[in-house]
Amino acid sequence: MAQKSSTSVNDDRRSMTPKLKALLRTVIGFLLAVVFLYLAFRGTSLSDLWNSLLGANYLLVSLLIPVTIIGFWLRMLRWEYLLSPIKSNMSRRNLFSAVMIGYMVNNVLPRVGELMRPYVIGRLENISKSSAFGSVVVERILDFMTFYLLVVLVMVLYPGMLDPFINYFHFSRPLLITVAATLFFLFVFLFFKGEPVFKVLSGVSRILPQRTREKVDRIRDSFLSAFGVAKMREHFAAIVILSLLLQATYAAGLYIPFFAFDAITQLNLDFGASVVLLTISSIAYVLPAPGAMGTYHSLLTLALVNLYNADRVAALSFSIVTHEVGYIVTMIVGLTYFLKDHVRVSEVTLQTAEGDAR
């Protein structure tokens, strides 16, 4: 009995570790959001900010709602191609539900949405969750690939892009372009050669106990099946076009609001400026703040003020409107599917713990 009790205690400790890690990660994410929100709002008159927000053209702002949904729909279509080696002819309704639930959860618990998406689509379409998670990894490889390509193009076409963020950018620019180009080709390599690379890395399972090794190997095999899309050359053109359209949609979501604020409209910013802002604001989503709360507002406001001499209050109003419209749309649509597909909060917690355990 004593031995059983000791084993039970040890099991409880091991099971608590992922939960504690998840809790710690969540707390850090919210603290990060608070810090960046403070930096974004510091020294700003709230009455001036309120008047700026009231003066916005919300008819133009409302156009961001369909633009946001189109962006998610394009992401769903690309994910459909990435999942095709696992299962063809999936329900687009189910795919869109999984995408929206994942991003809705990410707005509250950073990175957990990446685990919820494969969980939801695995349940709705009866496919391996590990394989579906592999497709999310492939999707992230594509996202980084297009991001670094965008960074290279923007730094070449707009040399002063990072002046507000890096001292002596003129001297460091060639190095940054080289690093971004190298990372772009690295992710291209991972996309096409991800399967053999992960097979080599998974060789570490040989040192594990037999029972654990068999479980790891099963997960690995189902996970690697997602990289089969690299062999389906008939999908390459569609995946590339959808990736570019996705970035163009995100840029449009920043370009349209240029005309919603008089102080921003007077700057005569072109579509290229929205691409520059997209590149900078993308960094905000890499940081583990929930829904890029605070990080987006701080970086975008800083870029508008220092790159384009925008009025700080107008720049902050712009960042608030563009972020909150997307955030609210994601929460409403995601929560709708969350309830329709009977996903429980306990399942979100479970995926968080399992993700940390992995």
Secondary structure as UniProt FT lines:
FT   HELIX           2..41
FT   TURN            42..43
FT   HELIX           46..54
FT   HELIX           58..61
FT   TURN            62..63
FT   HELIX           64..83
FT   TURN            84..86
FT   HELIX           92..106
FT   TURN            107..108
FT   TURN            110..112
FT   HELIX           113..125
FT   HELIX           129..157
FT   TURN            159..165
FT   TURN            167..168
FT   HELIX           169..201
FT   HELIX           202..207
FT   HELIX           210..224
FT   HELIX           225..231
FT   HELIX           233..235
FT   HELIX           236..255
FT   HELIX           256..259
FT   HELIX           262..265
FT   TURN            266..267
FT   HELIX           271..286
FT   HELIX           290..292
FT   TURN            293..294
FT   HELIX           295..308
FT   HELIX           312..340
FT   TURN            341..342
FT   HELIX           345..357
//
